[in-house]
Amino acid sequence: MKGLIRILLISLIVLFQVRCEKAIETGIKPLKPPPGSRFEGRAIYLAADSSDVLWVDLSDSIAEVHSFAMSSDFTLPRVISASGVKYLNSDGTFFWTKGESFIWGIKDSILAEGHMWYDTLGSGISIPKRNFSDSFGHYVTDGYARKDQGYDWVAVSVYPLNQHRVRISVRSRVDKKKPSCTFDGLVTPINDSTLVFHGNDFSIYFNFSGDTLVVGADSRENQNRLFYYCSGGASLAGTYTKIDGPPDSQQIDPASYVQTFNWDNFFFGIQVEKNELTLTPGGLEIDNRPVTHEVEATVYHSEIGDLNQDGYPEILIYLASAGSGSYGTVIGYSVNNGKSISQIYMPPMADAPELSEGYMGHDEFAIVENNLIRRFPVYLPEDSNANPTGGTRQVQYKLVDGEASRRFQVDKVITY
């Protein structure tokens, strides 16, 4: 029965590809939602191999998905996931997102993998890019106005990461006490005034209105989770007001990036201050000494996952260089049988001409299905830095054992 279903799906995918090719030849635009469709103006996800296009209407509890290859609509409830945001129905159909990447499948079969689609690729469909430039900047609590009188205060800083993602950093006063609130995360626009951060089974909303920012959770029950990021009874939830320029550098927590991970009995703390990155493990049987790196690039995100499926985690830290290129790098560590950690070797892009041709930075990284995914735009010789026209290259790395240490090895490359 499974074989028959898979043959049917493959037949539908082939039919879809033929129809799309024919439509492009004749100038027809087959991807446009019908008038009045609930998918009109919603996100579009494109399979990397062009085997399917998905219209997706996401909420915190439900994903409504239309698959062109299957010519069907699906309603998928959200479920708890170790990473990313996952929606799954009783038949085993799932839609799993991490950042802009997605996986679409049924039970153990992956039907499509790819990314959110913003640009018009000969089809006439384009999702408007959100413009949050007016909201970038720094927002503070009421106590900031009385900081010279010793009042505690918290600041929320909003930075652009790329044209689709935004970084949010929360810091507090530290000159007279320990930091009361700390948070670093990548968030995604869901409309013209709201950014959302997806945790494993809850979401944090950042709502902007003029010079005011209101932070809250996706439900009353999850509102209590915002106390986790603070101490002394404080919470991320609340109202913040925009100020001109950065917060007082003499008072604010100087750490540019802070993150903690827990995995079974293991703990991992990441902190960047000035140009020093420190990774501090805890719970390992033999060696829990911190490791440090001198870094010139900006640490903007980190993840944990079991990439080699040995029951022990890997910690990946993502960095981006300054300047228009924003070249990306990864610092990774792997747990050795619960006893210690060792750095993972990441081969330079220059070592693989087939990968580096047309490469000018703007990398995005994510752990997807126990693999490290790297994605970047491809530049043709005459392209400017602001306008790549060679498509997108996606590199999939798997973690393997090397002679001296574990290393990332290129497993699959797709350009689309």
Secondary structure, DSSP 8 states (H G I E B T S, - for coil): -HHHHHHHHHHHHHHHHHHHHHHHHHT--TT---TT-TTTTSEEEEETTSS-EEEEEE-SSEEEEEETTTTEEEEEEEE--SSSEEEE-TTSEEEEEETTEEEEEETTEEEEEEEE--S--SSS--------GGG-EEEE-GGGGGGGGT---EEEEEEE-SSS-EEEEEEEB-SSSS-SB-EEEEEEEEETTEEEEE-SS-EEEEEEETTEEEEEESSHHHHGGGGTTBSTT--S-EEEEEESS---TTTB--EEEEEEEEETTEEEEEEEETTEEEEEEES-SS----EEEE-SSEEEEEEEE-TT-SSS-EEEEEEE-SSSS--EEEEEEEEETTTEEEEEB---GGG-HHHHTTB-S--EEEEETTEEEEEEEB--TT--TT---S-EEEEEEEEEE-SSSEEEEEEEEEE-
